[in-house]
């Protein structure tokens, strides 16, 4: 078999590994977030309804608050907003591809996967949403320093997901060896759903975890110690954890609707920045409505504080995350050219008197 064919088959086999489940991001299950919101009295746009998807998770605070407070619906005027929540990146990408939703808040790994598997025909990233919120939390009785991580059992949410790749990249930087498929080596990388990680940590069967919020803060509430905040490894302490994606078909047919949703997203982030306590309570109220229970203050407060909401998709960090997956041996180098279309967002930002954001040479012109 020619080497080029072998590389292509290897890439196709590895790509599904990039998709993080909500076990990699939070809690909840796929469900309707409620009946379609009552349309505002304003002018109806080119679509009667726009269907959005997001996770019932604090890292999707923009969507949680924007939906809960009616900020996005207000920008849509007479076009109704209908929202659905998902418990995994794969199911949200499938819904986007099937036309069940039009716009989604989602992590970088499933966005990359959806784009590459569709050969660039599935989606565009049209905005950022959140940065940060990932930490290495350890049992302080077993691990006191970063060097002590060698030889220990450390959890990541899923093989090849965003946090797994980041941890493998960090391990490589330490000069340690780990097989990316089995997780065996100088560190035992244990892939485990975030919903059960606190129980494993409490029982002592694992020694720590490289996980996103709110799981990181949950582990701290169980006696864990934050040994490393991933943001310290990135320029300006920023890296993408949540993006906004849109179906290319919907973007082509209803650019005015996409722009209205993005205007709602930008205004939601501004409202959150101006009303942090009220916004945190709003997000938790949305979580309670969607998943049956909110987060206790001991978890919610530090989780909220560790996130940075941003309209900037931080495109260079997405490209770096893909490169880390290549370095880890989980993926052949993908072609991400054209994955971004930031023109609608930059029109919105200009209207709000804000600076445009860039696509790190990965944008559609």
RODO-2510 file (C-alpha; in nm, 4 decimals, decimal comma):
residues 365
     n   res          X          Y          Z
     1     x     0,0000     0,0000     0,0000
     2     x     0,1456     0,3410    -0,0955
     3     x     0,2612     0,5602     0,1931
     4     x     0,0191     0,8396     0,0960
     5     x    -0,2766     0,6013     0,1219
     6     x    -0,1571     0,4734     0,4575
     7     x    -0,1358     0,8314     0,5857
     8     x    -0,4846     0,9106     0,4629
     9     x    -0,6313     0,6007     0,6289
    10     x    -0,4498     0,6845     0,9503
    11     x    -0,5918     1,0354     0,9482
    12     x    -0,9467     0,9100     0,8926
    13     x    -0,9080     0,6616     1,1758
    14     x    -0,7755     0,9279     1,4091
    15     x    -1,0209     1,2050     1,3340
    16     x    -1,3095     1,0657     1,5454
    17     x    -1,0742     1,0742     1,8413
    18     x    -1,0816     1,4515     1,8320
    19     x    -1,4478     1,4679     1,9264
    20     x    -1,5108     1,5454     2,2934
    21     x    -1,8251     1,4202     2,4608
    22     x    -1,9978     1,6320     2,7197
    23     x    -1,8401     1,3878     2,9554
    24     x    -1,5433     1,5898     2,8399
    25     x    -1,7164     1,9172     2,9059
    26     x    -1,9869     1,8931     3,1687
    27     x    -2,3244     1,7484     3,2514
    28     x    -2,6692     1,6939     3,1043
    29     x    -2,8198     1,5051     2,8148
    30     x    -2,9534     1,5870     2,4730
    31     x    -3,2914     1,7525     2,5176
    32     x    -3,4982     2,0412     2,4028
    33     x    -3,4023     2,3505     2,5964
    34     x    -3,7677     2,4424     2,5874
    35     x    -4,0268     2,5419     2,3346
    36     x    -3,9217     2,7946     2,0781
    37     x    -3,8896     3,1351     2,2363
    38     x    -4,1668     3,3823     2,1752
    39     x    -4,0576     3,6035     1,8898
    40     x    -4,0091     3,9701     1,9588
    41     x    -4,2321     4,2311     1,8031
    42     x    -3,9591     4,3366     1,5600
    43     x    -3,9259     4,2583     1,1935
    44     x    -3,8985     3,8939     1,0942
    45     x    -3,5701     3,8101     0,9243
    46     x    -3,5207     3,5776     0,6270
    47     x    -3,6001     3,2645     0,8325
    48     x    -3,9069     3,2036     1,0470
    49     x    -3,7006     3,0139     1,3057
    50     x    -3,3340     2,9635     1,3859
    51     x    -3,2339     2,6499     1,5757
    52     x    -2,9315     2,6684     1,8012
    53     x    -2,7498     2,4009     2,0003
    54     x    -2,5279     2,4145     2,3057
    55     x    -2,4245     2,2169     2,6136
    56     x    -2,5798     2,2652     2,9586
    57     x    -2,2339     2,3517     3,0835
    58     x    -2,0653     2,6570     3,2308
    59     x    -1,8165     2,6724     2,9412
    60     x    -2,1168     2,7545     2,7200
    61     x    -2,2132     3,0493     2,9383
    62     x    -2,2718     3,2811     2,6420
    63     x    -2,5449     3,0564     2,5039
    64     x    -2,6873     2,9763     2,8488
    65     x    -2,7200     3,3401     2,9497
    66     x    -2,8079     3,4740     2,6055
    67     x    -3,0948     3,2265     2,5813
    68     x    -3,2042     3,2567     2,9456
    69     x    -3,2110     3,6362     2,9415
    70     x    -3,3673     3,6662     2,5956
    71     x    -3,0759     3,8702     2,4626
    72     x    -3,0320     3,6616     2,1482
    73     x    -3,4066     3,6481     2,0825
    74     x    -3,4292     4,0255     2,1073
    75     x    -3,1769     4,0626     1,8243
    76     x    -3,3755     3,8199     1,6096
    77     x    -3,6894     4,0303     1,6230
    78     x    -3,9782     3,8381     1,4676
    79     x    -3,7640     3,5314     1,3923
    80     x    -3,8098     3,2702     1,6656
    81     x    -3,5170     3,1168     1,8521
    82     x    -3,5419     2,7437     1,9177
    83     x    -3,2708     2,5842     2,1316
    84     x    -3,1625     2,2262     2,1916
    85     x    -2,8975     2,1026     2,4336
    86     x    -2,6564     1,8168     2,3724
    87     x    -2,4416     1,5947     2,5893
    88     x    -2,1665     1,5376     2,3329
    89     x    -1,9836     1,7053     2,0487
    90     x    -2,0536     1,4224     1,8010
    91     x    -2,4295     1,4456     1,8431
    92     x    -2,4246     1,8236     1,7979
    93     x    -2,2161     1,7967     1,4804
    94     x    -2,4517     1,5257     1,3522
    95     x    -2,7489     1,7523     1,4218
    96     x    -2,5794     2,0390     1,2373
    97     x    -2,5012     1,8171     0,9392
    98     x    -2,8550     1,6770     0,9348
    99     x    -3,0095     2,0243     0,9442
   100     x    -3,1675     1,9682     1,2870
   101     x    -2,9855     2,2758     1,4176
   102     x    -2,8411     2,5720     1,2310
   103     x    -2,5908     2,7238     1,4735
   104     x    -2,4038     2,5669     1,7640
   105     x    -2,1721     2,6454     2,0521
   106     x    -1,9080     2,3726     2,0563
   107     x    -1,5461     2,2956     2,1440
   108     x    -1,2533     2,3187     1,9026
   109     x    -1,1971     1,9456     1,8562
   110     x    -1,5436     1,8583     1,7202
   111     x    -1,5350     2,1715     1,5052
   112     x    -1,2071     2,0547     1,3512
   113     x    -1,3401     1,7032     1,3120
   114     x    -1,6645     1,8132     1,1484
   115     x    -1,4832     2,0394     0,9061
   116     x    -1,2147     1,7907     0,8049
   117     x    -1,4426     1,4869     0,7745
   118     x    -1,6761     1,6832     0,5476
   119     x    -1,3785     1,7997     0,3387
   120     x    -1,4563     2,1576     0,4305
   121     x    -1,8244     2,1484     0,3326
   122     x    -1,9979     2,1104     0,6700
   123     x    -1,9494     2,4168     0,8855
   124     x    -1,7741     2,7443     0,9462
   125     x    -1,6511     2,8820     1,2751
   126     x    -1,8077     3,2269     1,2943
   127     x    -1,7188     3,3457     1,6442
   128     x    -1,5439     3,2720     1,9668
   129     x    -1,7254     3,2279     2,2952
   130     x    -1,4986     3,1169     2,5809
   131     x    -1,1345     3,0734     2,6721
   132     x    -0,9658     2,8868     2,9563
   133     x    -1,1271     2,6816     3,2297
   134     x    -0,8978     2,3751     3,2121
   135     x    -0,6809     2,2608     3,5024
   136     x    -0,4613     1,9794     3,6261
   137     x    -0,6052     1,8888     3,9673
   138     x    -0,4239     1,6314     4,1817
   139     x    -0,4398     1,4517     4,5144
   140     x    -0,1938     1,6581     4,7222
   141     x    -0,1122     1,3526     4,9345
   142     x     0,0283     1,1787     4,6270
   143     x     0,1527     1,4632     4,4077
   144     x     0,3273     1,7742     4,5366
   145     x     0,5103     1,9002     4,2268
   146     x     0,4725     1,8745     3,8505
   147     x     0,7621     1,6287     3,8363
   148     x     0,5657     1,4005     4,0718
   149     x     0,3084     1,3439     3,7945
   150     x     0,5477     1,0907     3,6379
   151     x     0,4395     0,7387     3,7267
   152     x     0,0895     0,8457     3,8364
   153     x    -0,2613     0,7818     3,7013
   154     x    -0,4079     1,0988     3,5529
   155     x    -0,7552     1,1259     3,4026
   156     x    -0,8491     1,3007     3,0784
   157     x    -1,2095     1,3074     2,9516
   158     x    -1,1696     1,1089     2,6279
   159     x    -0,8965     0,9751     2,4031
   160     x    -0,8021     1,2441     2,1546
   161     x    -1,0330     1,5109     2,2940
   162     x    -0,9118     1,8664     2,3502
   163     x    -0,7918     1,8095     2,7070
   164     x    -0,6366     1,4710     2,6259
   165     x    -0,4325     1,6256     2,3454
   166     x    -0,3242     1,9123     2,5702
   167     x    -0,2089     1,6734     2,8413
   168     x    -0,0202     1,4511     2,5957
   169     x     0,1473     1,7618     2,4548
   170     x     0,2476     1,8719     2,8060
   171     x     0,3838     1,5239     2,8807
   172     x     0,5941     1,5358     2,5637
   173     x     0,7279     1,8733     2,6730
   174     x     0,8490     1,7115     2,9942
   175     x     1,0418     1,4555     2,7895
   176     x     0,8239     1,1672     2,9076
   177     x     0,6874     0,8966     2,6774
   178     x     0,3250     0,7821     2,6594
   179     x     0,1591     0,5737     2,3895
   180     x    -0,1268     0,7988     2,2692
   181     x    -0,3565     0,5063     2,1864
   182     x    -0,3280     0,3012     2,5065
   183     x    -0,2351     0,5846     2,7411
   184     x     0,0426     0,3706     2,8886
   185     x     0,3914     0,4973     2,9552
   186     x     0,5770     0,7242     3,1944
   187     x     0,2339     0,8547     3,2997
   188     x    -0,0813     0,6399     3,2955
   189     x    -0,3385     0,8444     3,1052
   190     x    -0,6834     0,7197     3,2056
   191     x    -0,9682     0,8248     2,9745
   192     x    -1,2849     0,8681     3,1797
   193     x    -1,6204     1,0473     3,1572
   194     x    -1,6204     1,3665     3,3637
   195     x    -1,9386     1,2576     3,5374
   196     x    -1,7610     0,9663     3,7070
   197     x    -1,4173     1,1250     3,7538
   198     x    -1,5025     1,2757     4,0959
   199     x    -1,5986     0,9300     4,2274
   200     x    -1,2746     0,7771     4,0975
   201     x    -1,0761     1,0638     4,2485
   202     x    -1,2553     1,0305     4,5820
   203     x    -1,1899     0,6551     4,5945
   204     x    -0,8193     0,7040     4,5258
   205     x    -0,8184     0,4894     4,2111
   206     x    -0,6709     0,7832     4,0175
   207     x    -0,4209     1,0440     4,1300
   208     x    -0,5391     1,3505     3,9396
   209     x    -0,7103     1,4800     3,6283
   210     x    -0,6525     1,7258     3,3428
   211     x    -1,0112     1,8422     3,3013
   212     x    -1,2314     2,1408     3,2131
   213     x    -1,4681     2,3266     3,4381
   214     x    -1,6805     2,2587     3,6308
   215     x    -1,5189     1,9177     3,6851
   216     x    -1,1908     2,0771     3,7943
   217     x    -1,3615     2,2780     4,0679
   218     x    -1,5641     1,9717     4,1686
   219     x    -1,2377     1,7838     4,2292
   220     x    -1,1024     2,0756     4,4327
   221     x    -1,4184     2,0631     4,6463
   222     x    -1,3349     1,6963     4,7070
   223     x    -0,9905     1,7848     4,8436
   224     x    -0,7920     1,8177     4,5225
   225     x    -0,5285     2,0812     4,4531
   226     x    -0,4829     2,2784     4,1319
   227     x    -0,1284     2,1978     4,0259
   228     x    -0,1443     2,3674     3,6856
   229     x    -0,3855     2,5976     3,5066
   230     x    -0,3596     2,5280     3,1331
   231     x    -0,3982     2,8968     3,0564
   232     x    -0,0438     2,9521     3,1872
   233     x     0,0866     2,7482     2,8925
   234     x    -0,0646     2,9783     2,6279
   235     x     0,0304     3,3254     2,5029
   236     x    -0,1615     3,5905     2,6969
   237     x    -0,3131     3,2997     2,8976
   238     x    -0,5820     3,2561     2,6295
   239     x    -0,6875     2,9483     2,4348
   240     x    -1,0174     2,8531     2,2781
   241     x    -1,2484     2,6153     2,4606
   242     x    -1,5820     2,7124     2,2989
   243     x    -1,6554     2,8409     1,9472
   244     x    -1,9707     2,9275     1,7571
   245     x    -2,0206     2,7259     1,4379
   246     x    -2,2833     2,7500     1,1670
   247     x    -2,4002     2,5219     0,8898
   248     x    -2,2568     2,6518     0,5632
   249     x    -2,5959     2,5922     0,3990
   250     x    -2,7730     2,8051     0,6597
   251     x    -2,5085     3,0768     0,6427
   252     x    -2,5492     3,1011     0,2660
   253     x    -2,9300     3,1097     0,2829
   254     x    -2,9771     3,3306     0,5910
   255     x    -2,6759     3,5562     0,6524
   256     x    -2,8987     3,8146     0,8227
   257     x    -3,0116     3,5569     1,0805
   258     x    -2,6554     3,4439     1,1478
   259     x    -2,5510     3,8046     1,1952
   260     x    -2,8409     3,8626     1,4370
   261     x    -2,7423     3,5589     1,6475
   262     x    -2,3827     3,6815     1,6543
   263     x    -2,5018     4,0275     1,7560
   264     x    -2,6898     3,8591     2,0400
   265     x    -2,3765     3,6642     2,1349
   266     x    -2,1611     3,9790     2,1384
   267     x    -2,4197     4,1682     2,3423
   268     x    -2,4536     3,8757     2,5828
   269     x    -2,0803     3,8714     2,6473
   270     x    -2,0892     4,2473     2,7070
   271     x    -2,3844     4,2082     2,9458
   272     x    -2,2056     3,9307     3,1356
   273     x    -1,8969     4,1512     3,1718
   274     x    -2,1103     4,4368     3,3053
   275     x    -2,3216     4,2179     3,5385
   276     x    -2,0928     3,9312     3,6511
   277     x    -2,2871     3,8241     3,9604
   278     x    -2,6270     3,8449     3,7927
   279     x    -2,4888     3,6621     3,4891
   280     x    -2,3454     3,3827     3,7031
   281     x    -2,6818     3,3386     3,8721
   282     x    -2,8542     3,3412     3,5335
   283     x    -2,6227     3,0710     3,3995
   284     x    -2,6834     2,8547     3,7051
   285     x    -3,0593     2,9045     3,6762
   286     x    -3,0364     2,7866     3,3155
   287     x    -2,8355     2,4817     3,4225
   288     x    -3,0958     2,3964     3,6843
   289     x    -3,3761     2,4288     3,4306
   290     x    -3,1964     2,2164     3,1715
   291     x    -3,0386     1,9419     3,3808
   292     x    -3,2436     1,9424     3,7004
   293     x    -2,9824     2,0909     3,9293
   294     x    -2,7523     2,3881     3,9397
   295     x    -2,3951     2,3943     4,0660
   296     x    -2,3191     2,4568     4,4349
   297     x    -2,1373     2,7814     4,5103
   298     x    -1,8176     2,5917     4,6026
   299     x    -1,8032     2,4653     4,2436
   300     x    -1,9761     2,7434     4,0509
   301     x    -1,7745     3,0357     4,1870
   302     x    -1,4217     2,9127     4,1015
   303     x    -1,5395     2,7585     3,7734
   304     x    -1,6948     3,0879     3,6648
   305     x    -1,3871     3,2846     3,7683
   306     x    -1,1548     3,0658     3,5610
   307     x    -1,3382     3,1297     3,2329
   308     x    -1,2900     3,4262     3,0021
   309     x    -1,5764     3,4978     2,7649
   310     x    -1,4558     3,6323     2,4332
   311     x    -1,5909     3,7143     2,0887
   312     x    -1,2468     3,6423     1,9430
   313     x    -1,2250     3,2771     1,8276
   314     x    -0,8525     3,2769     1,9102
   315     x    -0,7860     3,1086     1,5773
   316     x    -0,4126     3,0659     1,6283
   317     x    -0,4786     2,8509     1,9353
   318     x    -0,7163     2,6226     1,7435
   319     x    -0,4470     2,5723     1,4825
   320     x    -0,1974     2,4993     1,7617
   321     x    -0,4328     2,2468     1,9205
   322     x    -0,4574     2,0630     1,5874
   323     x    -0,0759     2,0660     1,5643
   324     x    -0,0528     1,9210     1,9156
   325     x    -0,2757     1,6312     1,8051
   326     x    -0,0407     1,5700     1,5138
   327     x     0,2624     1,5790     1,7444
   328     x     0,0924     1,3387     1,9846
   329     x     0,0475     1,0885     1,7034
   330     x    -0,3319     1,1080     1,7002
   331     x    -0,3777     1,2835     1,3685
   332     x    -0,2168     1,3561     1,0342
   333     x    -0,1881     1,7291     0,9718
   334     x    -0,5354     1,8519     0,8704
   335     x    -0,6017     2,1269     0,6175
   336     x    -0,8042     2,3864     0,8083
   337     x    -0,7946     2,6523     0,5382
   338     x    -1,1363     2,8156     0,5223
   339     x    -1,2665     2,6812     0,8527
   340     x    -1,3378     3,0399     0,9660
   341     x    -1,5748     3,2960     0,8215
   342     x    -1,5479     3,5950     1,0515
   343     x    -1,6992     3,8508     0,8164
   344     x    -2,0434     3,8501     0,9862
   345     x    -1,8839     3,8786     1,3303
   346     x    -1,6587     4,1632     1,2248
   347     x    -1,9578     4,3526     1,0875
   348     x    -2,1259     4,3092     1,4241
   349     x    -1,8137     4,4171     1,6122
   350     x    -1,7812     4,7256     1,3931
   351     x    -2,1411     4,8137     1,4727
   352     x    -2,0621     4,7865     1,8427
   353     x    -1,7528     5,0035     1,8079
   354     x    -1,5152     4,7106     1,8669
   355     x    -1,2035     4,5994     1,6837
   356     x    -1,2202     4,3218     1,4226
   357     x    -1,0766     3,9777     1,4990
   358     x    -0,8566     3,7617     1,2777
   359     x    -0,8597     3,4061     1,1477
   360     x    -0,4847     3,3300     1,1609
   361     x    -0,4790     3,2753     0,7817
   362     x    -0,7496     3,0082     0,8133
   363     x    -1,0403     3,2283     0,7109
   364     x    -1,2670     3,2400     0,4115
   365     x    -1,2257     3,5685     0,2314
***
